[in-house]
Amino acid sequence: FVFFPKMASAMAAELIAANPQPPSEQAQAPQSEPRRERKRRGFSDAPVGEAVPSQQSAIDDESCLLPPVLTNLTEEQETVLARAKKYCMEQSVAMVLKKQSTSQAQNVIALQEASQRQRALMLMCRIYVGSIYYDLKDDNLRSVFGAFGPVKAVDMSFDLQTQKHKGYAFVEFEAPEAAQLALEQMNGVVVGGRNVKVGRPNNVPQAAPIIQQMHQEAEKYNRVYVGSIHPDLSESDIRSVFEAFGTIRACQLCPDPLVPEKHRGYGYIEYENHQSRIDAIQSMNLFELGGQYLRVGRALTPPLPFPGTPGAINPFMPIAPPSAPTTMPAE
């Protein structure tokens, strides 16, 4: 361009002639700056009367915020709505009643099971004693059978004419294990000059399934019943003696409700393994400790609260009467 100015002017003219600028762009070029200024101020280039897209979306948003216009229901619609409300109310009431009936049924079943277990436990604590010498009294039976555990009651049947007992009685213990040991060790023993007969009442088979269930539950625990414990011996004393057969998991003596620091003369020991329980029963039954012969046997029930403690079975709670009266066992 410097050395050939004429040639440069000719090339520039040819380029302009080859790429002419459209008239519209030439007209719009001077207005680019005012248009940007108008958009910055919020104006639009759309024709008058035409909604801008941003303004249209704002209008739509405002229309969504307006409350809907409710129309009156027709008579048919009101009828359908009333039936729907009635149906919902009926279903709600039915559901509540169903839940209440189910809960009541479960409570009744639980009470029945508790009553059956209570009756079975009471039957396990009772024994029949026959062939009793006529001069013996209930106090004599208490002292004889009290060696196996505390005696709760002695029921002797008396003759109204002779005012003497009929030669048999029912002895009820606090613990079922005491009754079982008395049954095993006192049958045929001479008491007052006669060989007494010891057995179970006739109504025990009625609760046999529940008793069997309690025995199965007891087998899950390696528990040992210990009776005829001297009053001066404590839990630590009993634990130290029975630890010779294995590790003891728990040792509990039945507390005296009248004198909390004293015990009732019996308790339970739980070992960690089954063999320790067997060895303790074989070695410690009729073992003299503190001037008294211990009565040791396997526990017949799972761990239960001691009588007179919270959660224990209430002996005065009414239970269903037996289907057959308690009588002497058939000889």
MOJODA-V948458 format. One record per residue. N is the residue number from 1. RES is the residue in one small letter. PSI is psi in radians with two decimals (999 if undefined). Layout:
n:res:psi
N:RES:PSI
N:RES:PSI
This chain:
n:res:psi
1:f:-0.51
2:v:-0.75
3:f:-0.44
4:f:1.32
5:p:-0.58
6:k:-0.71
7:m:-0.66
8:a:-0.70
9:s:-0.67
10:a:-0.69
11:m:-0.67
12:a:-0.68
13:a:-0.68
14:e:-0.68
15:l:-0.71
16:i:-0.67
17:a:-0.56
18:a:-0.56
19:n:1.31
20:p:2.56
21:q:2.32
22:p:2.57
23:p:-0.57
24:s:-0.73
25:e:-0.65
26:q:-0.59
27:a:-0.59
28:q:-0.38
29:a:-0.78
30:p:-0.33
31:q:0.03
32:s:-0.69
33:e:-0.77
34:p:-0.61
35:r:-0.73
36:r:-0.63
37:e:-0.67
38:r:-0.75
39:k:-0.62
40:r:-0.59
41:r:-0.10
42:g:0.10
43:f:2.88
44:s:2.73
45:d:0.07
46:a:2.69
47:p:2.77
48:v:2.34
49:g:-0.21
50:e:2.30
51:a:2.36
52:v:2.52
53:p:-0.74
54:s:-0.71
55:q:-0.62
56:q:-0.71
57:s:-0.64
58:a:-0.68
59:i:-0.74
60:d:-0.70
61:d:-0.70
62:e:-0.61
63:s:-0.53
64:c:-0.51
65:l:-0.25
66:l:2.47
67:p:2.48
68:p:2.64
69:v:2.02
70:l:2.42
71:t:2.66
72:n:2.43
73:l:2.62
74:t:2.94
75:e:-0.65
76:e:-0.72
77:q:-0.69
78:e:-0.64
79:t:-0.77
80:v:-0.71
81:l:-0.72
82:a:-0.72
83:r:-0.65
84:a:-0.76
85:k:-0.72
86:k:-0.71
87:y:-0.75
88:c:-0.71
89:m:-0.74
90:e:-0.73
91:q:-0.67
92:s:-0.79
93:v:-0.73
94:a:-0.69
95:m:-0.72
96:v:-0.76
97:l:-0.64
98:k:-0.74
99:k:-0.71
100:q:-0.76
101:s:-0.68
102:t:-0.75
103:s:-0.72
104:q:-0.69
105:a:-0.71
106:q:-0.68
107:n:-0.71
108:v:-0.75
109:i:-0.74
110:a:-0.71
111:l:-0.69
112:q:-0.76
113:e:-0.73
114:a:-0.69
115:s:-0.71
116:q:-0.74
117:r:-0.64
118:q:-0.78
119:r:-0.71
120:a:-0.70
121:l:-0.67
122:m:-0.65
123:l:-0.60
124:m:-0.40
125:c:-0.04
126:r:2.49
127:i:2.74
128:y:2.35
129:v:2.03
130:g:3.03
131:s:0.80
132:i:2.39
133:y:2.47
134:y:-0.39
135:d:-0.16
136:l:2.51
137:k:3.07
138:d:-0.52
139:d:-0.64
140:n:-0.72
141:l:-0.63
142:r:-0.76
143:s:-0.59
144:v:-0.87
145:f:-0.16
146:g:-0.18
147:a:-0.35
148:f:-0.31
149:g:2.89
150:p:2.32
151:v:2.18
152:k:-0.72
153:a:2.63
154:v:2.05
155:d:1.86
156:m:2.40
157:s:2.22
158:f:2.63
159:d:2.23
160:l:-0.50
161:q:-0.84
162:t:-0.26
163:q:0.51
164:k:2.77
165:h:2.83
166:k:0.12
167:g:0.15
168:y:2.83
169:a:2.91
170:f:2.19
171:v:2.24
172:e:2.21
173:f:2.92
174:e:-0.55
175:a:2.40
176:p:-0.49
177:e:-0.58
178:a:-0.71
179:a:-0.69
180:q:-0.73
181:l:-0.69
182:a:-0.66
183:l:-0.66
184:e:-0.55
185:q:-0.23
186:m:-0.14
187:n:2.14
188:g:-0.01
189:v:2.49
190:v:2.13
191:v:1.99
192:g:0.49
193:g:0.08
194:r:2.61
195:n:1.91
196:v:2.66
197:k:2.18
198:v:2.28
199:g:-3.00
200:r:2.60
201:p:2.78
202:n:-0.40
203:n:0.07
204:v:-0.71
205:p:-0.38
206:q:-0.53
207:a:0.32
208:a:-0.77
209:p:-0.72
210:i:-0.66
211:i:-0.73
212:q:-0.69
213:q:-0.72
214:m:-0.61
215:h:-0.70
216:q:-0.67
217:e:-0.60
218:a:-0.50
219:e:-0.29
220:k:-0.26
221:y:2.41
222:n:1.14
223:r:2.58
224:v:2.36
225:y:2.34
226:v:2.07
227:g:2.99
228:s:0.81
229:i:2.34
230:h:2.47
231:p:-0.48
232:d:-0.16
233:l:2.52
234:s:3.11
235:e:-0.69
236:s:-0.62
237:d:-0.79
238:i:-0.70
239:r:-0.76
240:s:-0.55
241:v:-0.77
242:f:-0.13
243:e:-0.23
244:a:-0.29
245:f:-0.06
246:g:3.05
247:t:2.26
248:i:2.22
249:r:-0.63
250:a:2.52
251:c:2.07
252:q:2.30
253:l:2.48
254:c:2.10
255:p:2.67
256:d:2.08
257:p:-0.45
258:l:-0.62
259:v:1.65
260:p:-0.54
261:e:-0.09
262:k:2.91
263:h:2.97
264:r:0.08
265:g:0.14
266:y:2.87
267:g:-2.98
268:y:2.53
269:i:2.31
270:e:2.19
271:y:2.91
272:e:-0.45
273:n:2.85
274:h:-0.62
275:q:-0.61
276:s:-0.67
277:r:-0.78
278:i:-0.78
279:d:-0.68
280:a:-0.70
281:i:-0.79
282:q:-0.57
283:s:-0.55
284:m:-0.16
285:n:2.25
286:l:0.38
287:f:2.31
288:e:2.17
289:l:2.02
290:g:0.47
291:g:0.10
292:q:2.60
293:y:2.09
294:l:2.55
295:r:1.93
296:v:2.32
297:g:3.01
298:r:2.58
299:a:2.38
300:l:-0.20
301:t:2.76
302:p:2.94
303:p:2.17
304:l:2.68
305:p:2.54
306:f:2.66
307:p:2.38
308:g:-0.04
309:t:2.80
310:p:2.33
311:g:-0.07
312:a:2.79
313:i:2.29
314:n:2.01
315:p:-0.29
316:f:0.04
317:m:2.26
318:p:2.40
319:i:2.92
320:a:2.34
321:p:2.65
322:p:2.69
323:s:-0.40
324:a:2.51
325:p:2.68
326:t:2.12
327:t:3.10
328:m:2.52
329:p:2.56
330:a:2.32
331:e:999
